[in-house]
Amino acid sequence: MHSNTWQLQEAKARFSEVVNQALENGPQAVTRRGREAVVVIAAEEFRRVRRVTDATRPRDFFRRGPYLDGVALERDRSLPRGGDLCDS
């Protein structure tokens, strides 16, 4: 069994094995110059992670939901009310 970390040169030479390991044993990290550069993951796992990530973005959450049907989302562009906050 191989570790889940591959040096770039080795990953290039044995790419099919890297892919097989990702499918069977989970994410496979590829290092370049001694530092983790990329991770190879199964497409199904990528889609799952992407769905979770997208679902947690507030912008996307509110765009998807029916919560704002009929609600005007424009701000009041009129000038602020007059008055001096320092008056007692």
C-alpha positions as CSV (number, residue, x, y, z in Angstrom):
1,M,0.0,0.0,0.0
2,H,1.2,3.5,-0.9
3,S,1.1,6.6,1.3
4,N,-1.5,9.2,0.3
5,T,1.3,11.7,-0.5
6,W,3.1,11.7,-3.9
7,Q,6.0,13.7,-5.2
8,L,5.1,15.4,-8.4
9,Q,7.6,13.4,-10.6
10,E,6.3,10.1,-9.1
11,A,2.7,11.2,-9.5
12,K,3.3,12.0,-13.2
13,A,5.0,8.7,-13.8
14,R,2.3,6.7,-12.0
15,F,-0.8,8.8,-12.6
16,S,-3.1,5.8,-13.1
17,E,-2.1,4.5,-9.7
18,V,-2.7,7.9,-8.1
19,V,-6.2,8.0,-9.6
20,N,-6.9,4.4,-8.5
21,Q,-5.7,5.2,-4.9
22,A,-7.9,8.3,-4.9
23,L,-10.9,6.2,-5.9
24,E,-10.2,3.4,-3.5
25,N,-8.5,5.1,-0.5
26,G,-9.5,8.8,-0.6
27,P,-7.7,12.0,-1.4
28,Q,-4.1,11.8,-2.7
29,A,-1.8,14.8,-2.1
30,V,0.8,15.7,-4.6
31,T,3.8,17.7,-3.5
32,R,6.0,20.0,-5.5
33,R,9.4,21.2,-4.2
34,G,8.5,19.6,-0.9
35,R,5.2,21.5,-0.4
36,E,1.7,20.1,-0.9
37,A,0.5,21.6,-4.2
38,V,-2.7,19.8,-5.2
39,V,-5.0,17.0,-4.0
40,V,-6.5,14.3,-6.3
41,I,-10.0,13.3,-5.2
42,A,-12.8,11.2,-6.7
43,A,-15.3,13.2,-8.8
44,E,-18.1,12.1,-6.5
45,E,-16.3,13.5,-3.5
46,F,-15.5,16.7,-5.3
47,R,-19.2,17.2,-6.2
48,R,-20.2,16.5,-2.5
49,V,-17.6,19.0,-1.2
50,R,-18.6,21.6,-3.7
51,R,-22.3,21.2,-2.8
52,V,-21.5,21.7,0.9
53,T,-19.3,24.7,0.1
54,D,-21.9,26.3,-2.2
55,A,-24.6,25.7,0.3
56,T,-22.7,27.6,3.0
57,R,-22.3,30.8,1.0
58,P,-24.9,33.2,2.3
59,R,-25.3,34.8,-1.1
60,D,-26.2,31.5,-2.7
61,F,-28.4,30.4,0.3
62,F,-30.6,33.5,0.0
63,R,-30.7,33.3,-3.8
64,R,-32.0,29.7,-3.7
65,G,-34.7,30.1,-1.1
66,P,-38.3,31.2,-1.4
67,Y,-37.9,33.3,1.7
68,L,-37.8,36.6,-0.1
69,D,-40.7,36.2,-2.5
70,G,-42.5,39.5,-2.8
71,V,-39.9,41.3,-0.7
72,A,-38.5,44.5,-2.2
73,L,-34.7,44.4,-1.8
74,E,-33.9,47.9,-2.8
75,R,-32.4,50.3,-0.3
76,D,-33.8,53.8,0.3
77,R,-31.7,56.1,-1.7
78,S,-33.1,59.4,-0.4
79,L,-30.9,61.7,1.6
80,P,-30.6,61.2,5.3
81,R,-32.9,63.1,7.5
82,G,-31.7,66.5,8.7
83,G,-30.9,67.3,12.3
84,D,-27.9,67.7,14.5
85,L,-27.2,64.9,16.8
86,C,-25.3,67.2,19.1
87,D,-28.5,69.3,20.0
88,S,-29.7,68.7,23.5
